[in-house]
Amino acid sequence: MTKQQELKDDLVSLASSTRRGFSASRKDRDEAKSIINQLSKLSPTEEPAAAYYSTSSDAQTMSEDNVPSLAGKWTLIYTDAPDITSLDAPLSMQKLGRIGQECNPPLIKNVIEWKRPSWASALPFSGDEESRIFQKVVTEGSSSPANNPTVDLKLVGLEISGSNGSKEETNPGLMKLLNGPAALFEENPIKLQGPLKGPFGKFDILYLDDEMRITKTYQGFYAVNVRQEKDNEWC
């Protein structure tokens, strides 16, 4: 086993034991940071931000080189960002599911999956265990060879959609409402996008290969994502 793979395995194990970093102690976070720092020196991708180069010719040239790309769908396995780790509130109206990103240049969609909480199982109009609501904060990313490995973000809009787990045949309108909010958003997805784009921060790509991506925000928080398999994509 290579040193690179050993470090990746250690990071995946730490992510699992700390529930994506949500229950990580200071010691856990220090260990994750140490592993990330080591992995960043072993990244096999020289220009990880290439998929978001503002000049199409630069992006096209890199895409033809058959190197790992930021483009694709990713699932978060670890973070120390408080705006994410605070989402898992026990009495929330929705239960936090998976978190990920859809990277389809120039867009980057930050995706949060919400499920029905267990305490709401007896409530009417709450859907079932398979019901899902997908909240997507839509941003536009840009970079350049001179700015690599940094990706700048601008806020573009918000999308909300649903997936109704119920297999029962229902009629539109009121019956959709009776099956819960997931069914309602599945039938009537929301897509908000205005003419203006506002700054939404930036991140550095510390590590990128075909399976894993590690980023650091301009505020200093880390995120570790793994690429979704094409036959098992969820967002």
N, C-alpha and C positions, 0 to 999 in steps of 0.2 A: 504494500500500500504506500502511495506517495505521501509526502508531508502535507501536501495540499489537500488530499482526500481525507487524511486523518483529522486535519483542522476542521474541515467541513462537517465531518461526522460528529466531532466534539460540539460544534456549534448547533447542529440539529438536535443533538441529545440535550443540550442545555436549554434550547428553546422549548422542547417538549416538557422537560421537568419543571419549567417555570411558567407554563401555560402561555406561551408566546411572549414571555417577559412580564405578563400582568402580575405575577406573584413573585417576581425576582427581588432578591435582597440586594443590598449594596455589593456584597461579595460576588453574587451572581452577575451583576451588571459589570463589575470590574473584570471578571473572568471573560465575559462576552466581548468586552472592549479589547482585551488582550488578544483573544483569538482573531477578532476582526483586524486588528493592527497587523498581525502576522499574515493573514490572508491577503491583505491589501498589497503586500509586497510580492505576492505570488500570482496576482491577477494575470491571466493569459491574454487579455484584451488591451491593446495599446490605446485604442480610441473608443472607449465604451459609450460615449455620447454621440457617436457618428450617425445613428438613426435619426437624430434630431438636429443635425446640422441645417442651418437656415438656408444655405445654398444647395439647391437640389442636386447639382453636379457633384458636390462633395459627398453628399449622402449616397448618391447612386454609385459612386466609385467604391465607397466602403462596403456597400451591400453586395457588390460583385466579388468581394474578396473572401467570401465564405467564412467570416469570423462571427463569434457570438454577438448577438444583437439585443439591444434593449427592447426592441419591438416584440410584442407578444402579450400573453396573459400570465400574471404572476399572483402567487398567494403568499401573504405575509405569515412568517413563522416566528419572528421575534422582533420586538421593538422596545425602546425605552422612552418613547415619546409620550408625555403625559396626556396629550390630547387624544391619544389612542387607548392607552392603558386605563383611562378613566371611563371608558365607554361601557365596561362590564359591570354596571350597577345592578345589585340583586333585585331591586324592586322596580326596574325599568318597565315601561309599557311594552317593550319588545326585548327579546333575548338576543344578545350578540352572537352572530354566526361567524362565517369566514370574512376575512378582510383581504383585499387584493387590489390589483391595478390592471387596467386594460391600456396597453401602450400601442397605439396605432397612429404613428406620426402624421401630423404634428400634435395629435391629441394624446393626453394622458388622463384617464378616468380613474379616480380613486373610489373604489367600490367597497361598500359595507353591506353585508348580508344580515338582515334582521329576521328572527324566527319568533314564533309565538312562545311566550314564557310559560313554564310549567304551571305556575299559579293560575293562569288564565284558561286552563284546559276545560274547566266546567262552565266557562262563560259563553253565552250565545254570541254569534256573529264574530268569533275570534279566529275562525279557520281551523285547520288541523295541524298535526305535528310536521307535515311536509310543506306547509305554506311558507313562502318566503317573500320578503320585500327587499328590493335592491336599491340602495341609495348611492348615486354616483355624482361626485363633485367633478365637473369637467374642467380641465385645464389645457392650456396649449404650451407645449415645451419647445425650447429653441436652444441651440448651442452652435459652436463653430470649432474648427481645428485649433484656433487660438485660445478658445475658452474651455476646451476639453480638459477634464472630465465633468465639467459643471453643466447642468441643465437649468435654465431659467424658466420660471413658470408664470403664466398669466391666467387668471380666472376667466372662464368662458361661460359657464352655466351650471345647471343642476338637472339631473334626470332621476326619476323614481319609477320603477316598474315592479311587477309582481309575478310570482309563480304560484298558482293555486294547486296545492297538493291533492285536493279532492278529485277523485276519479268519477264522481257522480255527474250525470248530465244536468246542467242547469240552464235556465233561461236568462237572458240578459236583464239588466235593470235591477229590480229589487232582489231577485234571487242571487245575483252576483254579490250584492251588499250583504246578504245573509251568510254568505260563505266567508266573510271577513275581508279585511283591507287588502290582503294579498291578491284575492280574486278580483277585487275592484281595480287595483292598479294593473293587474294583468290585462284587464279589459280596457282600461283607460290610463295608459302610461302618461307620465308628466315629463315634458321636456321644456326647460326654461333656458333661453339664450338671448341675451340682449346685444345691442350693437357695440357696447363698450367692453373693453377687456382691462381688468385691473391686475396689478402685480400680486403674485401669490407665492412669493419666496423662490427658493432654488435649492438644489441638492447636488452633491458630488457623488459620483459613482466610484466607490472604493474597490469593488471587485465585481467581475462579470465573466461568467462562462456560460455554457449551454444549459446549465441546471440551476445555478444560483446567482443572485444579485444582491450586493450589499451597498446601501447608500447612507449618506450622512447629510442631514439638513443644515441649512445655514445657521440654525439655532444650536447645532451640536448634537442632535439626536440621531440614533441609528435605526435602520430598518433592514431586516434580512428577508428576502423573498425567494421562493423557489418557483421555477417555471411550471405552469400547468401542462399536463399531458394533453395532446390534441383530442384524444378520445375520452377525456375526463375533465373537460373545461366546465366551470360552474358560473363564471361571470361573463 
